[in-house]
Every structure is written in structure tokens, then in C-alpha cells.
């Protein structure tokens, strides 16, 4: 059982304690007043009709009614039902430049951090729009596909840095094509691409790519990050620090290239705006472009909604309240007790019955108000969500095989979980529609389980890991055959395939390195496999890559004088600082977090 507003559970003990304190003070004040105005010999006669245990029982029932009412207001939920939710909005992709030139601090703290903060602020004000992000440098990568999950998008955005794309450079054309491909997979709604970069395009024809995207219905808006005055490009500590210099030794200044960005925006059917110190550029796009657009149905999915059970504690509270009124605090006696008149029992019962009917009518009238107070704000349901239709998928209660698979998966017994998921595929419901849905879920969960199994042997047995991951890709492909529009299966399949490619490339590189070592140590090696003596043209230990050996006659403790650089070496250093370094394509990239659909509890790795 879950509660939508558990704060009432914390308030219940405090309310009961406060009521007990009030009763204690009330009884003490009555005792003092009775002792002051009534003699001791008359107290028994005057208080003979009062029943102490009836008063305690009445107060206990009232305390129970208050506690049950607090439980009802806490919104208890037990069980669930499936509802078809339709989201209305538009598709927006942010293409973010992650080249080294984005580290220029002409906007504080630097261009990349300023652009990420602006995107984070804008997406926090969007309502119902699906957002995605593409990071690009020398190549482009879809870090987060179009999604309605704001938390997953913000996590992916926070993980982006200049190391996200292994290949250096700035290829805006590739970023536009990758964004166009992500938007093309969606149907309905406006398609918007917001390109955030300093405009220093070093590769590709960005204007031609913008025209192609505009032909597919994508509107491109460019946002310039940086200033026209620019600033020096800082070098990372791994390259010695400092700033980038040209062939003559002068410090290179990176400036905002506004003409290029204006040409791209004009070809893409949009316009160009500078980002500004307070992200005024994105606010202009949101106010003039995104807000006036009409909303369209962009996604429909089944969501599990908890069934509210507030009626049970509310009924218990009403019953205890009525019982406390019917019990009373007087003993059942005759008409008089020692000269003190006592109402007949018929009169007392009639009066209490009328009070009970009044309380019952009041409870029935207040039931809609209590329901509104206890109703939870449905998570992940857009404001314009359509009501569930008759075509909503039926509830999918898990069978014994799925229960066993879920328990094994949570316990980390992935081999047992994989076997249980395979059994659940054959034990699908007899109804054809439910069978396809259950089998697609089982294949998807089987793919997740096989990926987890392969993770355990990634270091000790890479071949076994490749075997398990390839089987996981096969499971995702089967799930996509059963449900081609499942974005989660597509995303996880591509993610595991990239992991397979990276692991295969590492194995190939290791084999090539082993072959080189064998050739170097073989008798046919002219050098005899021996390393050159220290000081024979080798850089000192701890020197950065590409450092020259110390000049003859220098003291080991003193820093060597800087040697002159050839034009080719200076150009190579400049290109590496500008983001043109060519790294190995097999270098690991930041893994974007997987999304977890609300109706599939095992999709989160």
C-alpha cells in the first residue's frame, strides 16, 4: 500500500496528543470547580450518573475516528489500473557544440556551461513538449532521444562535456543531419531544432544540411554562444596548460562567427539570436516560436494508476464517530437518583439517533471534499491528457513466471531471471492482443537481463560478455518486431550494440598490440628488442606527450629552454586545441541514462 500525501500520517499522532491534553485540562478544571462549589458529601449524589468507563470508551472512539480520518486524507492506494494517456505538444531537439573552443571564457563561466544552463532553464518552462539533445564536435551523437521524462533529460544534459564526443573538430552539418533523423522518427507536431554553438564550422556544408532538414519540415533556429571580441582558448592541463598559440607564437583568440549562423538559420527557415548573458536568446525563441505553436498529439502510452482506497478509513472514521455519539457518558438508571432527575432511556436513544442521522448526512455531504483533498496529483500525466478510451490496453497482471523473474532480477540472479523470462514468453495469456503485449515485455526484460549477465564477465571473460550482449540485441530485435514503435527497445538495442562495438574494438587493439610486442621481442628485430638508453633522444619521465628531449648541457633539475617548433607542429598543436584532435573512435563515451517507462518496472539498468 502506498500513500499520495503521507504528511497526514505524521500529523495524526500530533492531533491525538493535542486532544488528549485538552481533555486532561478539561477534567482537571471540572474537578477544581466541583471541589470549590460542592461539599464532599454531595459529590457522590451529583456525579452518580456519570460512567467513567463510558467516557473513556467514547473518547477512545473519537481518537480512533480522528486517526482514521488522517489516514483517509493521506490518500491510501492499493492495486492499480491501466489508463491510456495522450500527450500534446511539439518535438524540440537541442544541438549543443562540445568542441574545445566552447571552453573559451568570454561568457562566464565558459561557453559550454552557459549554454547548458540556458537549456536547463528553458526546458523547465515547457509544458507537454518532447525534448531531446544532440552533442556534436567532429561527429554527432544523440545523447537523449525525444522524451517526456524531464528528469532523464536533465541528467543527460548534466553529463555532457568536451569529452562526450571522442572525435575532435566542429562539424555542424553532421549535427543537423543527426537531429533531422531524430525528429523524422516522430509523427505529428511541429519539429524544431535549436542549434547552440560559437559558429566556428571546420567541416561539412552546414548550409546545405540545413536546406535538407528544412525540406523534411524541420525549422532551425541558431543561437550564438560567445562574443564578437572573443577570448583566448585555454589548453587543458594534459597539454601543458596555458593558451593556444599560432605559428608566430601569438595567442589565438576564438570569436563568435555570426554570419555563418545567420546563413544556417536562413536556410533552415528560422532566425539567429545571440545567447546573451542571461539566456535572452532562448527566451526570445520560446516567446515568439514555441509558445504560439498549436499542440498536437505526440505520444500515447498506457500508464499504471494506483486505485484509491480512501473510502475504507473514511467509513471506519464515520462508524467510530457515530458509535461515540450513541454510547454516551451516563449510566442506564431510573428516572431519578437521590433526587437528581435522569432522562428516560427512550428519550436519550431518540436524541442520539437524531444526532447520528445529522452526522451521517454531514459525512455524505463532505465526501466529495474529502475525495478532492485525498486525490493525488497524477504523476507524469500532462495537463491536456485525453481521457482513457475503450481501446486502452487491459490490465496485465504478472503470472507466476514473471513474479519469479522479477524476484531473481532484483536479487541479482540474472541467469535464473533469464530462464524465468523465457518461460513467461510461452506462458503468455490466450488473448492475442494481451499475448503480444506480454511477449514484447518479456523479450524486452530478457534483453535487459542478458545485458546485466554480460556485465559481470566484461573484464574476466570478454568473449562470454560478447555472447550475452549479442543475445540481448537479438531479444530487443524480437521485441521491436512485436511492437515496432517501442522507443525504449530501440534505445537499449542501439546502446548495447555500441557497447559490443567498443568491446570488439578494444579486443582488436589488444591483439594488435600483442603482435607488435612479439615482433619487437623476436630475434629478427634489428634493435634486438632493447630499449634505447636513457637520454638518447627520449623525453624526460613525466613529460607531456609530444615533448622534446632535454638539450645537451642542461641541468636535470632545471626546465629545458623551449625548442622552436616547425610550422607543421604548430599547426598540429593549434588544431588539437581547437578540437581537431583525432582520437580513437573506440574511446568510451558518456553513456546516456536509459529511460524507464512507467508500465515496465524492470527497464532501468
Secondary structure, 3 states (H helix, E strand, C coil): CEECCCHHHHHHHHHHHHHHHHHHHHHHHHHHHHHHHCCHHHHHHHCCCECHHHHHHHHHHHHHHHHHHHHHHCCEEEEEEEEEEEEEECEEEEEEECCHHHHCCCCCCCHHHHHHHHHHHHHCCCCCCEEEEEEECCCEEEEEEEECCHHHHHHHHHCCCCCCCCCCCCCHHHHHHHHHHHHHCCCCCCEEEEEEECCCCCCCCHHHHHHHHHHCCEEEEEEECCCCCCEECECCHHHCCCECECCCCCECEECCCHHHHHHHHHHCCCCEEECCCCCHHHHHHHHHHHCCCCCEEEEEEEEEEEEECHHHHHHHHHHHHHHHHHHCCECCCCCEECCEECCCHHHHHHHHHHHHHHHHHHHHHHHHHHHHHHCCCCCCCCCCCCCCCCCCCCCCCCCHHHHHHHHHHHCCCHHHHHHHHHHHHHCCCCCHHHHHHHHHHHHHHHHHHHHHHHHHCCCCCHHHHHHHHHHHHHHHHHHHHHCCCCHHHHHHHHHHHHHHHHHHHHHHHHHHHHHHHHHHHCCCCCCCCCCCCCCCCCCCCCCCCCCCCCCCCCCCCCCCCCCCCCHHHHHHHHHHHHHHCCCCCCCCCCCCCCCCCCCCCCCCC
